[in-house]
Amino acid sequence: MSFTIAGRNALRTGTILFVFALVGTALLAFTHDRTEPTILRGQQAEKLALLSQVLPAALYDNDLLASQQAVPPDDLLGTRQASSLWVAQRGGAFSGVVLEAVASDGYSGDIALLIGIDANGTVTGVRVTAHRETPGLGDYIERAKSPWIDQFVGKSLQNPEPKRWKVTKDGGAFDARAGATITPRAVVKAVKSALDYFAQHRATFKVSPAQETPP
Amino acid sequence: MITLTEFRSLFHNGLIKQNTGLIQLLGLCPLLAISNNVINALSLGIATMLVMAASSGAVSSVRHFVPNEIRIPVFVLIIAVLVTVIDLAMNAFVHPLYLVLGIFIPLITTNCIVLARADAFAAKNHPLHSVIDAMAMGLGLTLVLVVLGAIREIAGKGTLFSGIDLVFGEASKSLVLHVLPNYQGFLLAVLPPGAFIALGLLIAANNWQKTRVEQRTRAAALVHA
């Protein structure tokens, strides 16, 4: 076989590019391989830390992360895609649940929430996990920015009564800052309907049998 | 080896003459996105500087093996690999810092200044010079970022160094300065348009300063003549 000079040149550059790609890929594969377990552990710990912000650790003794279950899209949760829930258990009895919910009527896009509810239907904590509300205005729903979100702790469908599950401006029981009521209104509504979801599905929250006896 | 004059001229180039933020106007995407407070700006600036130094060093070391026609794909490959390796390593080994800088690291890849320096300087120069050039360029960018971040943070929130605890731990929280107490906040400065306005003002100030210096030297030259 014979190549023209141009062909030989192209072959040479191609080979060089190939070698660089090969070395690059090898380097990436090696780093990925080395860091993957540590990164996974970090993610798990982070998730557990987030869950324990909405559900006090004293409420459960099971492996909360392992209790993760898929939930089909649900209007009460505001989810358009499958979400997750985590079932808490203490001494073998159901003690609470962490739900993922979405408030879609915020000022700008979806507000993703993580809501902890104990066995009596009382909110144990709410956290905003993702949102695009206006920085400096609607972002006080983030726990890092203000303790606003803590006022849900201890609330249930009876306390306050359902028609007072609104921001104060609408005659409800929940504070909201002047000038930024759309965001908290959406969050209050989403927490309320997550409680409705809980009330309807109360009986179905179970730790799957495989996990009932920890190894 | 590098001489002191070369060293000085590289830094003069990076910080003033060809400052990426004020003169070359390269890599504005992360610059505008992240400069809403000093800590974010500083973090991104330092991360960019390190990536630039590493990629310039790497590009410069292999420059004799890379044919001219395929230099851009090879440089892009090197930068992408380096950024990903740094991203993975930071995620695994300095996780708290990664949580703060995590979103910025992929942004660094989109910063064309990294590739620009690799192609314009590192591909033609000795590795040592290239690393120093990249550091100088990165430092110039960091300075502009920090000034921009300070302007936007003071105008927007009336504070300085808010979020410092995310980088240096809870203990440093007391370092947050409330420059303007009881400040109501100025939303425009925090939002993207504020970044453009503040950067425009910075460029204008820089150009004004440059013209003044030029006029003065011209006037001095006339007197001597």
Interface residues (C-beta under 8 A of the other chain):
Chain A: R12 T13 I16 L17 F20 A21 G24 L27 L28 T31 H32 R34 T35 T38 I39 G42 T134 P135 G136 L137
Chain B: N36 V62 F65 V66 P67 E69 I70 P73 V74 L77 I78 A80 V81 T84 V85 L88 A89 N91 A92 F93 H95 G156 K157 G185 L187 V190 L191
